[in-house]
Amino acid sequence: MSDLQNLLSSPAGLALAAIGALTLSCYAWNFIKLVTKSFIVPGYNLKKFGAKNGRWAVVTGATDGIGREFALQLAKAGFNVFIASRSMDKLEAVRKEINDANSGTNVQVQVHAIDFSRRDAQAEGEWSRLGDALKKLDIGVLVNNVGKSYDIPAYFDDVPTKDNEDIVQININATMRMTQIALPAMLTKKNGLILNIGSFAGSVPGPMLATYSASKAFLSTWSQALADEYKSRGIVVEHVHTYFVVSAMSKIRKPSLLIPTAKTYVRSVLKHIGTGAGAMPGVTATTTPYWPQAFMSWFIGYLPRWFTIRWTHNLHIDIRKRALKKREREAALAAKTK
Ligand SMILES: NC(=O)c1ccc[n+]([C@@H]2O[C@H](COP(=O)([O-])OP(=O)(O)OC[C@H]3O[C@@H](n4cnc5c(N)ncnc54)[C@H](OP(=O)(O)O)[C@@H]3O)[C@@H](O)[C@H]2O)c1
């Protein structure tokens, strides 16, 4: 008898083999789901939420990066778009871009200047001004995109209190506020889509980006809970699990296989709505829509947590070092040209 036959002839050996086979089958099944949802299963057609039917898509943080692309691509798909950011000049530039790209169609654009970090005496007035503008619209889609991170990775005791509070205000409080403004009209119609732009920093605790990381973990848990609350009432809530994308926030200028441009990224988000593509096992109402990032997320999901936290910490130490060196070079250059 071979060793293997010996092992399988005992009840304990058989039980071990069965557990092994079951574990391997689970990995294989999850991998098959990853591949089919990334490449084959179609996402919801945007017409389901009112594209080409006069409904509005509301996008926060829409003058740059991922938000600007959502505004452009949702307009192209046939939504009227309402875009909100701080700078009216940049909003007007995006309005013009959307109008130029959609001339000859009925697509309308509204712009609204607001600073989502405000928590002074005027903040309530700003929110009611925004609420009044949105009340008039038939909102089919809300993209909670606006977000703030650290300028560069830093240890918590070095992060200015204002930065920590701005992150919580923008990433958490403004997102809840926007959702409470948009939901009633969606519920009346029993139809709507809410996309919350999350981050890998929310699924793997990010040392040296602690407050940002925790704010995105909030977004993940909150989105999954909301999705279940409103599923039976016609509202799709989705947490969009995002690794690096070329943008001002990431400070990455060149795309690569793992780090797409905002255009490529948003195209993949809009293609995968409702598929759960690339979600880690056990995580609901979430997509990791861009396939190289989905495969990475799947792989990370099986690594020990202590390892991914350590790896992320080292990555952030490295990013901080390079950012400080760049600042030194820029300061030296500025001193020379004075
Ligand atoms: N890029 C990445 O690698 C990455 C990775 C994971 C997750 N994400 C998430 O994706 C989302 C978008 O990021 P991004 O990289 O596209 O950012 P971005 O290029 O820096 O754009 C940020 C947008 O938000 C607006 N904004 C910033 N602060 C604001 C405030 N206080 N009030 C109102 N509007 C404000 C900016 O316009 P104004 O300056 O005109 O206000 C701009 O339109 C964020 O939630 C981010 O956490 C990004």
The ligand as an SDF file (V2000), in Angstrom:
LIG
                    3D

 48 52  0  0  0  0  0  0  0  0999 V2000
   -7.1890   58.2440   -7.4700 N   0  0  0  0  0  0  0  0  0  0  0  0
   -7.0170   57.1510   -6.7740 C   0  0  0  0  0  0  0  0  0  0  0  0
   -5.9670   56.4790   -6.8680 O   0  0  0  0  0  0  0  0  0  0  0  0
   -8.1130   56.6620   -5.8560 C   0  0  0  0  0  0  0  0  0  0  0  0
   -7.9680   55.4000   -5.2730 C   0  0  0  0  0  0  0  0  0  0  0  0
   -8.9740   54.9320   -4.4430 C   0  0  0  0  0  0  0  0  0  0  0  0
  -10.1010   55.7060   -4.2190 C   0  0  0  0  0  0  0  0  0  0  0  0
  -10.2110   56.9280   -4.7860 N   0  0  0  0  0  0  0  0  0  0  0  0
  -11.3990   57.7330   -4.4720 C   0  0  0  0  0  0  0  0  0  0  0  0
  -11.9510   58.2500   -5.6660 O   0  0  0  0  0  0  0  0  0  0  0  0
  -12.5890   59.4990   -5.4000 C   0  0  0  0  0  0  0  0  0  0  0  0
  -12.1180   60.5310   -6.4150 C   0  0  0  0  0  0  0  0  0  0  0  0
  -10.7140   60.6580   -6.3200 O   0  0  0  0  0  0  0  0  0  0  0  0
   -9.8280   61.3470   -7.4720 P   0  0  0  0  0  0  0  0  0  0  0  0
   -8.5170   60.6810   -7.4200 O   0  0  0  0  0  0  0  0  0  0  0  0
  -10.5810   61.3910   -8.7400 O   0  0  0  0  0  0  0  0  0  0  0  0
   -9.6780   62.8250   -6.8630 O   0  0  0  0  0  0  0  0  0  0  0  0
   -9.1850   64.1630   -7.5710 P   0  0  0  0  0  0  0  0  0  0  0  0
   -8.6750   63.9230   -8.9480 O   0  0  0  0  0  0  0  0  0  0  0  0
   -8.2990   64.8440   -6.5870 O   0  0  0  0  0  0  0  0  0  0  0  0
  -10.5460   65.0080   -7.7100 O   0  0  0  0  0  0  0  0  0  0  0  0
  -11.2290   65.4420   -6.5730 C   0  0  0  0  0  0  0  0  0  0  0  0
  -12.5000   66.1790   -6.9680 C   0  0  0  0  0  0  0  0  0  0  0  0
  -13.1950   66.5270   -5.7830 O   0  0  0  0  0  0  0  0  0  0  0  0
  -13.3750   67.9530   -5.7130 C   0  0  0  0  0  0  0  0  0  0  0  0
  -13.2040   68.3420   -4.3260 N   0  0  0  0  0  0  0  0  0  0  0  0
  -12.1020   68.1680   -3.5470 C   0  0  0  0  0  0  0  0  0  0  0  0
  -12.3380   68.6480   -2.3100 N   0  0  0  0  0  0  0  0  0  0  0  0
  -13.6010   69.1250   -2.3130 C   0  0  0  0  0  0  0  0  0  0  0  0
  -14.4100   69.7600   -1.3250 C   0  0  0  0  0  0  0  0  0  0  0  0
  -13.9560   70.0160   -0.0920 N   0  0  0  0  0  0  0  0  0  0  0  0
  -15.6660   70.1270   -1.6520 N   0  0  0  0  0  0  0  0  0  0  0  0
  -16.1320   69.9160   -2.8990 C   0  0  0  0  0  0  0  0  0  0  0  0
  -15.4230   69.3070   -3.8680 N   0  0  0  0  0  0  0  0  0  0  0  0
  -14.1660   68.9400   -3.5790 C   0  0  0  0  0  0  0  0  0  0  0  0
  -12.2860   68.5320   -6.6440 C   0  0  0  0  0  0  0  0  0  0  0  0
  -12.6890   69.7430   -7.2570 O   0  0  0  0  0  0  0  0  0  0  0  0
  -12.4440   71.2090   -6.6590 P   0  0  0  0  0  0  0  0  0  0  0  0
  -11.0000   71.2780   -6.3290 O   0  0  0  0  0  0  0  0  0  0  0  0
  -12.8950   72.1170   -7.7430 O   0  0  0  0  0  0  0  0  0  0  0  0
  -13.3350   71.2900   -5.4740 O   0  0  0  0  0  0  0  0  0  0  0  0
  -12.2330   67.4570   -7.7230 C   0  0  0  0  0  0  0  0  0  0  0  0
  -13.2770   67.6470   -8.6420 O   0  0  0  0  0  0  0  0  0  0  0  0
  -12.2640   59.8370   -3.9420 C   0  0  0  0  0  0  0  0  0  0  0  0
  -13.3350   59.4950   -3.1240 O   0  0  0  0  0  0  0  0  0  0  0  0
  -11.0740   58.9540   -3.6410 C   0  0  0  0  0  0  0  0  0  0  0  0
  -10.9780   58.6460   -2.2680 O   0  0  0  0  0  0  0  0  0  0  0  0
   -9.2390   57.4310   -5.6060 C   0  0  0  0  0  0  0  0  0  0  0  0
  1  2  1  0
  2  3  2  0
  2  4  1  0
  4  5  1  0
  4 48  2  0
  5  6  2  0
  6  7  1  0
  7  8  2  0
  8  9  1  0
  8 48  1  0
  9 10  1  0
  9 46  1  0
 10 11  1  0
 11 12  1  0
 11 44  1  0
 12 13  1  0
 13 14  1  0
 14 15  2  0
 14 16  1  0
 14 17  1  0
 17 18  1  0
 18 19  2  0
 18 20  1  0
 18 21  1  0
 21 22  1  0
 22 23  1  0
 23 24  1  0
 23 42  1  0
 24 25  1  0
 25 26  1  0
 25 36  1  0
 26 27  1  0
 26 35  1  0
 27 28  2  0
 28 29  1  0
 29 30  1  0
 29 35  2  0
 30 31  1  0
 30 32  2  0
 32 33  1  0
 33 34  2  0
 34 35  1  0
 36 37  1  0
 36 42  1  0
 37 38  1  0
 38 39  2  0
 38 40  1  0
 38 41  1  0
 42 43  1  0
 44 45  1  0
 44 46  1  0
 46 47  1  0
M  CHG  2   8   1  16  -1
M  END
$$$$
